[in-house]
């Protein structure tokens, strides 16, 4: 079954390019296009879309305002579509988290980046109930994605794809895996304590320098009665658990 796609951009040429790129994917069907935010909202009130590819800077309502309205009006009137922002500006990435965007692509959009974003959207859609009263992360104030600057530009990483945060002096190493791709690491500049507080429902501290995803935990092993190593699913190397945090980790694992 094809996913229904709405394209929203005030530039006709931008919509045409996106349409050509999406046409290369068999399971996506463009059902409508809109040249501004208000037209997009009006269409969505009357029709169903599974995915919205949304520009940000447009006359009238911005893409961010459209996404905010989608959270308010949907899914009270039906399931809420996944949103992928397609913009020439990288300064809106943090705001994109607040409106629960699936991904954030910088123009000119590359085929491989769009392909990855569509895969993320597919997984997001599959995880949604047909009619949920409201969709948020476990902590209503928590972001659904982390942003990282890489050599390819700005990258949005879903919190559900993250295995661990590890502090090393100034930066945090984020280890994550998207689908069946290889495990990847990126650096971000955020305090570990802030991440711990924000994502307390998803991550547990195992050491003063490390947080791990609760849902990725596989097993805990003790070496020589003194070293405690926590193994995450699919990873060969264990992570050191400090004595201070060992009781909390054991208690958590008994409840998993």
C-alpha positions in Angstrom: 0.0 0.0 0.0 1.4 3.4 -1.0 1.9 6.2 1.5 0.0 9.4 0.7 2.3 12.4 0.4 1.5 16.1 0.6 4.2 18.5 -0.8 4.2 22.0 0.7 6.5 24.7 -0.7 6.0 28.2 -2.1 8.5 27.5 -4.9 7.0 25.5 -7.8 10.4 24.4 -8.9 11.2 23.0 -5.4 8.0 21.0 -5.5 8.8 19.7 -8.9 12.2 18.5 -7.8 10.8 16.8 -4.7 8.1 15.2 -6.8 10.7 13.7 -9.2 12.8 12.4 -6.3 9.8 10.8 -4.6 8.6 9.3 -7.9 11.7 7.1 -7.7 10.2 5.3 -4.7 7.4 2.9 -5.6 5.5 3.0 -2.2 4.9 6.7 -2.1 2.1 8.5 -3.9 1.9 12.3 -4.1 -1.7 13.1 -3.6 -1.6 16.9 -3.4 0.6 20.0 -3.5 0.3 23.3 -1.7 2.0 26.6 -2.2 1.6 27.9 1.3 0.9 26.8 4.8 -2.7 27.8 5.0 -3.6 25.9 1.8 -1.8 22.8 3.3 -3.9 23.0 6.5 -7.1 23.5 4.6 -6.4 20.4 2.5 -5.4 18.3 5.5 -8.7 19.2 7.3 -10.5 17.6 4.4 -8.2 14.8 3.3 -5.7 12.2 4.6 -2.0 12.3 4.2 0.5 9.9 5.7 3.5 12.2 5.1 4.0 15.9 4.7 7.2 17.3 3.1 7.2 20.9 4.4 9.1 24.0 3.6 9.7 26.4 6.5 9.9 30.0 5.2 6.7 30.6 3.2 4.3 33.6 2.9 1.7 33.6 5.7 2.0 30.6 7.9 5.5 29.1 8.2 6.2 25.4 8.1 6.7 25.4 11.8 3.3 27.0 12.4 1.7 24.4 10.1 3.4 21.5 12.1 2.2 23.1 15.4 -1.4 23.2 14.1 -1.2 19.6 13.0 -0.4 18.6 16.6 -3.5 20.6 17.8 -6.0 19.6 15.1 -4.8 16.0 14.5 -5.3 13.2 15.4 -8.6 14.5 16.9 -9.8 14.5 13.3 -7.7 11.6 12.2 -4.2 10.1 12.4 -1.4 12.8 12.3 0.9 12.6 9.3 4.7 12.4 9.7 6.5 15.6 8.9 9.8 16.1 7.1 11.1 19.6 6.8 12.8 20.6 3.6 14.5 24.0 3.9 17.5 26.0 2.9 18.1 27.1 6.6 19.7 25.1 9.4 18.8 27.5 12.2 15.3 26.0 12.7 16.4 22.5 13.6 15.8 22.9 17.3 12.3 24.3 16.7 11.7 21.3 14.4 12.2 19.0 17.5 9.5 20.8 19.3 6.9 20.1 16.6 8.0 16.4 16.4 9.4 16.4 12.9 10.7 13.0 11.7 13.6 14.6 9.8 15.1 17.9 8.7 16.6 18.1 5.2 18.7 21.0 3.9 18.2 22.1 0.3 19.4 21.2 -2.2 18.1 17.8 -1.1 20.2 14.8 -2.0 18.6 11.5 -3.1 20.3 9.5 -0.4 19.2 12.0 2.4 15.6 11.9 1.2 15.8 8.1 1.0 16.9 7.9 4.7 14.2 10.4 5.7 11.5 8.4 4.0 12.6 5.3 5.8 12.4 7.2 9.1 8.9 8.4 8.2 7.9 4.8 7.3 9.0 3.5 10.7 7.4 6.5 12.5 4.1 5.8 10.7 4.2 2.1 11.4 4.6 2.8 15.1 1.6 5.1 15.4 -1.8 3.7 16.5 -4.6 4.4 14.0 -6.2 7.0 16.3 -4.2 8.1 19.3 -5.4 10.9 21.5 -1.9 12.5 21.5 1.6 11.4 20.5 4.5 12.5 22.5 7.6 11.0 24.0 7.4 9.5 27.5 8.4 12.9 29.0 6.0 15.5 27.5 8.7 18.1 27.4 11.4 15.9 25.9 12.6 16.2 22.3 12.0 13.3 19.9 15.3 14.0 18.1 18.8 15.1 18.8 20.6 17.4 16.3 24.3 16.9 15.4 26.5 18.8 13.0 28.5 16.4 10.8 30.7 16.8 7.7 27.5 16.3 5.7 25.6 19.1 7.5 22.9 19.0 10.1 21.6 15.6 11.1 18.5 14.7 13.1 18.8 11.5 15.2 15.7 9.9 16.6 16.0 9.3 20.3 14.6 5.8 19.8 17.7 5.0 17.6 20.2 6.1 20.2 22.1 3.4 22.2 24.2 5.6 24.5 25.6 9.1 25.4 29.2 9.2 26.6 30.9 12.3 27.9 34.5 13.0 27.0 35.7 16.4 28.3 33.7 19.0 26.4 31.7 16.8 24.0 29.2 14.0 24.1 29.5 11.0 21.9 26.1 9.8 20.6 26.1 6.1 19.5 23.1 5.2 17.3 21.8 2.9 14.6 19.1 3.6 12.1 17.4 0.5 10.9 19.8 -2.1 9.5 22.6 0.4 8.9 25.9 0.3 10.7 26.4 1.7 14.2 27.3 5.4 13.9 28.8 7.9 16.3 28.5 11.7 16.3 29.5 14.4 18.7 27.2 16.9 20.3 27.8 19.8 22.6 25.3 19.3 25.4 25.7 18.6 29.2 25.2 15.0 30.1 23.1 16.0 33.1 20.7 18.0 30.8 20.3 14.9 28.6 19.7 12.7 31.7 17.0 14.9 33.0 15.3 15.4 29.7 15.3 11.7 28.7 15.0 10.1 32.1 12.2 7.8 30.8 14.4 6.4 28.0 18.0 6.4 29.5 19.7 5.3 32.7 23.1 6.6 34.0 25.5 3.7 34.5 28.6 5.8 35.1 29.3 9.5 35.8 30.2 9.8 32.1 27.6 7.5 30.4 23.9 7.1 29.8 22.5 4.1 28.0 19.1 3.4 26.5 16.9 1.2 28.8 15.4 -0.6 25.8 18.8 -1.5 24.3 20.1 -3.3 27.5 21.0 -6.9 26.9 22.9 -8.2 29.9 25.1 -7.4 32.9 28.3 -9.3 33.5 30.7 -9.3 36.5 34.4 -9.8 35.8 36.8 -10.9 38.7 34.1 -9.9 41.2 35.0 -6.3 40.8 34.3 -5.1 37.3 30.7 -4.8 36.1 30.1 -4.6 32.3 26.8 -3.8 30.7 26.2 -5.1 27.2 23.7 -3.5 24.8 21.9 -5.5 22.2 23.9 -6.1 19.1 27.1 -4.6 20.5 30.2 -6.7 21.4 31.9 -4.4 23.8 30.6 -4.0 27.3 30.3 -0.6 29.1 31.7 -0.1 32.6 29.1 0.3 35.4 30.3 2.2 38.4 29.7 0.9 41.9 27.6 3.9 42.7 25.2 3.3 39.8 25.2 -0.6 40.0 22.2 -0.9 42.3 20.1 1.3 40.1 21.1 -0.7 37.0 20.3 -4.0 38.7 16.9 -2.7 39.9 16.1 -1.5 36.4 17.0 -4.8 34.8 14.8 -6.8 37.2 11.9 -4.8 35.9 12.7 -5.1 32.2 
